[in-house]
Amino acid sequence: MEHHSVIIAGGGPGGLGVAATLDGWHPRFEGDYKYPSEEVQKFARAYEHKPLSFDLHELLVLGHRPIEFFRMRHHPTQDALPFEDWTLKFSKKERADWLMLTTDGPGGLWNNVPKEQMTLGPAHWMELAHYPIGKFYEQTGRDRDLNALAHRDDLVSYYQAFAEELGLNDHITSGVKVTNIAPAGEDIDARFVVDSVDQSTGVTSQYSCDYVVFGVGPRSAIRKLSVHGIDQDYIALAYTHHEDYPGDRVLVVGGGRSADWAAQELHDAGRIVIYVMRQQADAHLKLINDSQFLPYYQRWGEILSGDQERMGLLYGSNVTAFEPGGLVTIATPEGSVQVQVDHAVIEVGGDPDYELLKSFNDLTFHTKRDNFRFQLNQLVVDQATFESVDIQGLYPTGYSAQGTGLSVIGFHAGCFLIAGDILRKSGAI
Ligand SMILES: Cc1cc2nc3c(=O)[nH]c(=O)nc-3n(C[C@H](O)[C@H](O)[C@H](O)COP(=O)(O)OP(=O)(O)OC[C@H]3O[C@@H](n4cnc5c(N)ncnc54)[C@H](O)[C@@H]3O)c2cc1C
């Protein structure tokens, strides 16, 4: 069985940040930065050359959130900081022994979002600090505003360049799905055994390791719509691009941001859209009103307040059957209706695949929601290290760790807590 000190499951922004840090790209602080708290300032100064070596429990005891120690330094202002003003720098140190197993390549779920998907926040909020996105734009001749939304094509290329630039690719195995994570038996000199399967050949492998970084992301277990006829040939289980649905009438089932995106793009491409969601109108309208700073929610405002006749919204409703030939039965508050469509697009979201951890009993979860209808169960972790409170040596990364926001800017700094803890425990720093 192949052994590595650390196995990272998942190649999204969560896994990549930890990988880069374990690969030896260690943060250091340089120049003037003033933390709001004098106590934090003192620690930052004392450890400016090696902040990873500092046990952040010391901040926790003083009532400060350890993840902020790095996050404030990376994003000290709302707008992007010119690179020359950064006080968070990196030095290359010795690499730790890590291996990443991931289904998609670098960039995680961004590899599979709709073809024209934009981010919901500025480009620099999606950045992993070791390789600034501004530097990527510059090096690849992209003339872009760091404070503007980013297109998924740029973002996937950025995460790929991140892996390339920092020399991570030799240790990233893509096209491989982790199928189980379990405690190693007594006969194995390691803490965990990780099972995996090569998605193209079906060949299975087993790895042993001492630490697992759990970064399979928020959609690693896609929700299924258990409805009669879900396998009809006019149904797509994820939205891609309006050209992939050439017929006139498209049914969208969902209610989250991905379904909103699909319904709007189809509508604006001239389709007649029937948008079915379980939630009530007031919840959807609140989201639209609260998100007017985003262009695609401004557009939603226009669509709803205009004289549009091609967007039929069915709130508080459920599809009850997909029949052959595009006939769909929907239960609405007014009773059952049948519609005839050319295509149906299902966008009902997903959850982190905690089934991978079924060998461990009684995991403790924290239910997290944000204003944009992202919601999921996060694993409860030590807030100074992001180590699971239930599974010693297992670190949820991305936003499956409690205490992170549901966005890259919200969780990225967790990679320093995780890598720092692993490096300190394994005696590397
Ligand atoms: C449509 C959409 C728009 C979004 N917009 C934004 C935004 O604007 N800003 C923002 O900050 N966030 C946004 N998000 C949230 C998004 O989740 C984060 O941007 C980010 O991708 C999360 O990173 P992650 O590493 O936790 O997970 P992911 O990006 O999901 O990466 C995890 C990866 O792990 C791999 N994987 C899954 N299961 C396994 C397995 N069993 N074995 C091996 N590998 C596996 C897959 O390759 C997966 O892609 C958006 C999400 C969606 C769906």
The ligand as an SDF file (V2000), in Angstrom:
LIG
                    3D

 53 58  0  0  0  0  0  0  0  0999 V2000
  -22.6720   28.0290   -9.5420 C   0  0  0  0  0  0  0  0  0  0  0  0
  -21.7540   28.3440   -8.4000 C   0  0  0  0  0  0  0  0  0  0  0  0
  -21.2630   29.6180   -8.2220 C   0  0  0  0  0  0  0  0  0  0  0  0
  -20.4130   29.9170   -7.1550 C   0  0  0  0  0  0  0  0  0  0  0  0
  -19.9350   31.1690   -7.0330 N   0  0  0  0  0  0  0  0  0  0  0  0
  -19.0480   31.4490   -6.0510 C   0  0  0  0  0  0  0  0  0  0  0  0
  -18.4460   32.7420   -5.9420 C   0  0  0  0  0  0  0  0  0  0  0  0
  -18.7240   33.6390   -6.7090 O   0  0  0  0  0  0  0  0  0  0  0  0
  -17.5610   32.9650   -4.9570 N   0  0  0  0  0  0  0  0  0  0  0  0
  -17.2030   31.9880   -4.1030 C   0  0  0  0  0  0  0  0  0  0  0  0
  -16.3460   32.2230   -3.2620 O   0  0  0  0  0  0  0  0  0  0  0  0
  -17.7560   30.7640   -4.1770 N   0  0  0  0  0  0  0  0  0  0  0  0
  -18.6580   30.4750   -5.1110 C   0  0  0  0  0  0  0  0  0  0  0  0
  -19.2100   29.2320   -5.2010 N   0  0  0  0  0  0  0  0  0  0  0  0
  -18.8920   28.2670   -4.1410 C   0  0  0  0  0  0  0  0  0  0  0  0
  -17.8040   27.2590   -4.5200 C   0  0  0  0  0  0  0  0  0  0  0  0
  -18.1360   26.1490   -3.8190 O   0  0  0  0  0  0  0  0  0  0  0  0
  -16.4090   27.7570   -4.1670 C   0  0  0  0  0  0  0  0  0  0  0  0
  -16.0600   28.7680   -5.0720 O   0  0  0  0  0  0  0  0  0  0  0  0
  -15.3130   26.6820   -4.2490 C   0  0  0  0  0  0  0  0  0  0  0  0
  -15.3060   26.0330   -5.4790 O   0  0  0  0  0  0  0  0  0  0  0  0
  -15.3600   25.6550   -3.1310 C   0  0  0  0  0  0  0  0  0  0  0  0
  -14.1100   25.0370   -3.0920 O   0  0  0  0  0  0  0  0  0  0  0  0
  -13.8880   23.5920   -2.4820 P   0  0  0  0  0  0  0  0  0  0  0  0
  -12.4500   23.2840   -2.6570 O   0  0  0  0  0  0  0  0  0  0  0  0
  -14.4410   23.5330   -1.1140 O   0  0  0  0  0  0  0  0  0  0  0  0
  -14.8030   22.6090   -3.3220 O   0  0  0  0  0  0  0  0  0  0  0  0
  -14.9230   22.3160   -4.8740 P   0  0  0  0  0  0  0  0  0  0  0  0
  -14.6190   23.4880   -5.7020 O   0  0  0  0  0  0  0  0  0  0  0  0
  -16.2320   21.6570   -5.0210 O   0  0  0  0  0  0  0  0  0  0  0  0
  -13.7990   21.2440   -5.1480 O   0  0  0  0  0  0  0  0  0  0  0  0
  -13.8410   19.9590   -4.6270 C   0  0  0  0  0  0  0  0  0  0  0  0
  -13.4660   18.9890   -5.6970 C   0  0  0  0  0  0  0  0  0  0  0  0
  -13.2470   17.7150   -5.0780 O   0  0  0  0  0  0  0  0  0  0  0  0
  -13.3860   16.7200   -6.0420 C   0  0  0  0  0  0  0  0  0  0  0  0
  -14.1200   15.5900   -5.4700 N   0  0  0  0  0  0  0  0  0  0  0  0
  -15.4180   15.4920   -5.0980 C   0  0  0  0  0  0  0  0  0  0  0  0
  -15.6860   14.2860   -4.5780 N   0  0  0  0  0  0  0  0  0  0  0  0
  -14.5180   13.6080   -4.6170 C   0  0  0  0  0  0  0  0  0  0  0  0
  -14.1300   12.3110   -4.2340 C   0  0  0  0  0  0  0  0  0  0  0  0
  -14.9870   11.4600   -3.6670 N   0  0  0  0  0  0  0  0  0  0  0  0
  -12.8570   11.9400   -4.4370 N   0  0  0  0  0  0  0  0  0  0  0  0
  -11.9580   12.7860   -5.0080 C   0  0  0  0  0  0  0  0  0  0  0  0
  -12.2750   14.0330   -5.3940 N   0  0  0  0  0  0  0  0  0  0  0  0
  -13.5290   14.4320   -5.1960 C   0  0  0  0  0  0  0  0  0  0  0  0
  -14.0850   17.2850   -7.2340 C   0  0  0  0  0  0  0  0  0  0  0  0
  -13.1270   17.4620   -8.2440 O   0  0  0  0  0  0  0  0  0  0  0  0
  -14.5620   18.6470   -6.7130 C   0  0  0  0  0  0  0  0  0  0  0  0
  -14.7230   19.5010   -7.7620 O   0  0  0  0  0  0  0  0  0  0  0  0
  -20.0650   28.9040   -6.2400 C   0  0  0  0  0  0  0  0  0  0  0  0
  -20.5720   27.6240   -6.4070 C   0  0  0  0  0  0  0  0  0  0  0  0
  -21.4060   27.3380   -7.4700 C   0  0  0  0  0  0  0  0  0  0  0  0
  -21.9420   25.9520   -7.6160 C   0  0  0  0  0  0  0  0  0  0  0  0
  1  2  1  0
  2  3  1  0
  2 52  2  0
  3  4  2  0
  4  5  1  0
  4 50  1  0
  5  6  2  0
  6  7  1  0
  6 13  1  0
  7  8  2  0
  7  9  1  0
  9 10  1  0
 10 11  2  0
 10 12  1  0
 12 13  2  0
 13 14  1  0
 14 15  1  0
 14 50  1  0
 15 16  1  0
 16 17  1  0
 16 18  1  0
 18 19  1  0
 18 20  1  0
 20 21  1  0
 20 22  1  0
 22 23  1  0
 23 24  1  0
 24 25  2  0
 24 26  1  0
 24 27  1  0
 27 28  1  0
 28 29  2  0
 28 30  1  0
 28 31  1  0
 31 32  1  0
 32 33  1  0
 33 34  1  0
 33 48  1  0
 34 35  1  0
 35 36  1  0
 35 46  1  0
 36 37  1  0
 36 45  1  0
 37 38  2  0
 38 39  1  0
 39 40  1  0
 39 45  2  0
 40 41  1  0
 40 42  2  0
 42 43  1  0
 43 44  2  0
 44 45  1  0
 46 47  1  0
 46 48  1  0
 48 49  1  0
 50 51  2  0
 51 52  1  0
 52 53  1  0
M  END
$$$$
